[in-house]
Amino acid sequence: MRITDKPIKIIGVPLDLGASRRGTDTGPSALRIAGLGANLTRIGYTVQTEEDIQVPAMETRQLSSVDARFKDEILDVCTTLCNRVQATMEAGEYPLVIGGDHSIAMGTVSGVSAQFRKHNKTLGLVWFDAHGDMNTPKSSPSGNIHGMPLAHLLGHGDDDLANIGGFKGKVDPKKVALVGIRDIDPREVSIIRESGIHVFTMRDIDERGMARIAREVLKIVDEGTDGFHVSFDVDGCDPEVIPGSGTLVPGGISFREAHLLLEYFADTKHMVSMEVVELNPFLDTRNISAVRTLEMILSAFGKAII
């Protein structure tokens, strides 16, 4: 089943400035070595010449803030990514963004949202993650921006980060589904509760099963919208499935559960863009995490068992 007849543009964003542990900057290379472009071609897609967003190395920069570490650099990267994603969609291509830590989502989602806003369309958002990513510079215990992107996309936190693309509030909170969370910072809890987004914890998945959760998620992000974006953090999966990530939390989504969720997304043919983040090959074994992540991406793009 084809998600889109548009050619796919793979955009690499080798950023690790938003996290404490180094290595997510090599995530795009790991997915390419696993055969991302070739496998998308194999299941019937046209893949355009791949691109990368230029990212500064941490060693060449000085830390100017402890509340939002490397904010200026991340803001520059995400602004460039926002413009690139919107231009990709404007050119009739389908953006598949590979990172990099989760702070890049501020660029990806801003670009998709800007394009939707230009055409008076409504965007849904699936946030697949072990964490809430709803901290702000004032609430974050670490100052790591990869724990803040969803808050800024909803218009909270730092004004510069919230205004990427020239406007605040990239998506209606009622059209946001956060799936798989199991590790929330104490001051982040109230932000999530007051935000108006929909949350599906691991307990929800355990009690109701992934098939039911997937249907509930689609009611939120697909019904009443013109399509939805999937922001897929590999640490949403259990560490036994994806060991190659820097923010592992036990008790996560299984390999088969993740596939089922993404297969449901593929069935709709309404996934308008996707990003994959937080893959860290330095913490992996023989690139197994990239290979498994690739299989999940293919499920999201319609690869079926038969």
Secondary structure as UniProt FT lines:
FT   STRAND          8..13
FT   TURN            17..18
FT   HELIX           24..26
FT   HELIX           27..34
FT   HELIX           36..42
FT   TURN            43..44
FT   STRAND          51..52
FT   HELIX           58..60
FT   TURN            69..70
FT   HELIX           71..90
FT   TURN            91..92
FT   STRAND          94..99
FT   HELIX           102..104
FT   HELIX           105..118
FT   TURN            119..120
FT   STRAND          124..128
FT   TURN            137..139
FT   HELIX           145..147
FT   HELIX           149..153
FT   TURN            154..155
FT   HELIX           159..162
FT   TURN            163..165
FT   HELIX           173..175
FT   STRAND          176..181
FT   TURN            186..187
FT   HELIX           188..195
FT   STRAND          198..201
FT   HELIX           202..208
FT   HELIX           210..221
FT   TURN            222..224
FT   STRAND          228..233
FT   HELIX           234..236
FT   TURN            239..241
FT   HELIX           255..268
FT   STRAND          271..277
FT   HELIX           281..283
FT   TURN            286..287
FT   HELIX           288..300
FT   TURN            301..302
//
